[in-house]
Amino acid sequence: MGLTLFSTDGCHLCEQAWGLLEQMGLSNSTVLEDIINDERWLAAYAVRIPVLRHMDGRELDWPFTAADIIAFNREI
């Protein structure tokens, strides 16, 4: 599917977002990236996480629902 969830340790919203992906059966096909591991990610996402990014570069900012994720994956 080509999804990445940008997050960081101790972020309760990130935990909620990951839990939603797990409930939807998407956690195995989603890469979990900690923004602390890359200065560019930290600069881009520090106040926005959790952010779900599609492999085509589109991003979905929190808060999002299962319906939002389904629509996000259908967009072209």
Buried (B, 14 or more C-beta within 10 A) or exposed (E): EEBBBBBBEEBEEBEEBBEBBEEEEBBEEBEBBBBEEEEEBBEBBEEEBBBBBBEEEEBBEBEBEEEBBEEBBEEE
